[in-house]
Amino acid sequence: MTASNAPRDRYNAVWIIFFILGLGTLLPWNFFMTATMYFTSRLKDPQTNGEHNATANGTVVTVGDNRNVLESKFNNVMTLCAMVPLLIFTCLNSFIHQRIPQKLRISGSLSVILVVFLITAVLVKVEMEPLPFFAFTMIKIICINSFGAILQGSLFGLAGMLPASYTTPIMSGQGLAGTFAAFSMICALASGSELQDSAFGYFITACVVILLAIVSYLALPKMEFFQYYSESNGSRSSADEENKMDLLKPEDQAEKRPVLSLTDEESRPAVSVFGIFKQIWVMALSVCFVFTITIGIFPAVTVEVKTTVADEGNGWNNYFIPVSCFLLFNVMDWVGRSLTAVCMWPGKDSIWLPVLVIARLVFVPLFMLCNVQPRYNLTVVFGHDAWYIIFMILFSFSNGYLASLCMCFGPKKVSQHEAETAGAIMAFFLSLGLAVGAALSFGFRAMI
C-alpha cells in the first residue's frame, strides 16, 4: 500500500515502539520461567527443607527424594497452565478483535500483566503455605498467558496494517526478551545471589519493561507515520471502525477527515476469518511447524545434553547449559529475527520458504543423537560439545529467521482491510505450534 505521499517514520520512532511492545510481550514470561527455582523452593516441606541431595538427569539437585507432590509436578502443571490459555485466547482473539477496541485489548492486557507482576514481586517478601502459594502461582500463570495471548495477537494484527518490515521489530523484541532473561540467569548464577533476591529483581525488571511498553503504545497514535497507515486501513475497514480508529487518531485530524457516506459504509467488504485463512494457510502452517519443531526439542531435549569436556575447576559443567543452550539459543534466535529487517529471502510466494521450514525436521534426530543423559534406546553419535553448539546455532537462527519471515508475509498475502485479522490468525497458529511442540516434547524425550 506504499504511496508516494506516505510520510516517513521519523527517527524510526514507530519501529522502536513496536520493538518495545515486542519486548514487553515475552520478557515478563521469560523472567517468570527463569525464576522457576525460586517458585519450587517456596514449595518445599518445612520438615525436610530439601536437605538431601539426589541425582536428576545427571545433575545434582537439592530437592531430591524429599520432593513433595507440589514440587515434582510444578513444571508440568506450569506448562499446562501456560500453553492451554495461550492457545485458547489466541484463537478467541482472531474473532473478538473486531468487536473489542484495539486500544482496550492492548493497553488493557499490558495493565493486567503489570498488576500480576507487581503482586508477584510483593509476594516474594510474604510468607505463604506451599499449597496456597502453588495455587496462586498457577492462577497468575493463567492470567499472564491469557492476556499475553490477546496482547500478542492484537500486536501482530496492528503491525499487519503497516509495511511488512514492521512485523520484524516485534519478532526482534521478543527474541531480545529471551536473551535478556538468559543473560540474567547467568549473572545470578555467577553472583551467587539468594533465590529470593534474584526473583525480586526479575519481577521488578519485568514491571519496568511493561510500564515502558504501555507508555510507548500510548505515544503510538501521535506518530504521523502510524496515523497515515491506520487511517488508510480504516477507510476500508469494517465492524470496528468507530470503536477503534477514533481512539487512535488525534482530534484535529478527525475534523479534517471526510465523513463516509452510507453508501461507502454499505460497500465495505466483510472480513471472513475462514476466507482469509484460505489465502494465508501456507504461512500459517509454516509458522506453526517452525515452533512445533522448536518447542518439541527445546528445552525438553537440549537441556539434558551433558558436556564431555572435563571440568578443570573452571565451572564449565555449571555453565554449559546456561551458556550453550539458553543464552546461545536466544542470541541466535534474536539475530535471525532481526535479519529480516534487511533481508527477506525467500519471498512470500516462493516454494523455498515452506521447504526450508520442513527441512528443520532434521534437528530432531541431530539433537537426539547428541550426549543426552540419561538415555536408554539411542546411542550417542555427536558426543563432542562442538557438535551440540553448531547444531544449536543453526537450530536457533533458522527458528528466528523463518518464523519472522512467515509472520511478516502472512498479513501481506491479503487485502489491506483484512491485514489485522490475518495477523491475529498468524498469532494463533504460532501459539498452536507452541502447544503442539510442548505435547510432542514428551514423546521425543521418551524415544531417547
PyMOL commands that set and color helices and strands:
alter all, ss='L'
color gray80, all
select helices_A, chain A and resi 10-34+36-41+64-66+69-96+102-123+130-159+164-191+195-222+224-234+241-248+251-256+262-267+273-297+302-304+316-339+352-368+385-413+416-447
alter helices_A, ss='H'
color red, helices_A
select strands_A, chain A and resi 54-56+59-61
alter strands_A, ss='S'
color yellow, strands_A
deselect
rebuild
show_as cartoon
